[in-house]
């Protein structure tokens, strides 16, 4: 049975929660465009799973070792999934607790995530997790 678009996206959350980075990255298209909100320590556009691993996942986990990103609401429109997601964890640098709601948009193409766009309050995020 072919996984649904929502199942593919949920698998990324589940894989990240388990810190199964190879499994998580396998769900990304080879040419993925991954956009983290400008103003985050790792914000900006990354292209390809290796760039996402090196420039997003690695610095995020280094700064917030217990980082969790939990979907709270999922809305689907065709092959695009919008997710209200909660970021939680404790900043290694400040010891402050992160608890922030954001939105992630994912476009799925041929069974993989082809584009991700993040929208989150970067000022509040940087109060807890500095650059």
Order of alpha helices (4+ residues) and beta strands (2+ residues): alpha-alpha-beta-beta-alpha-alpha-beta-beta-beta-beta-alpha
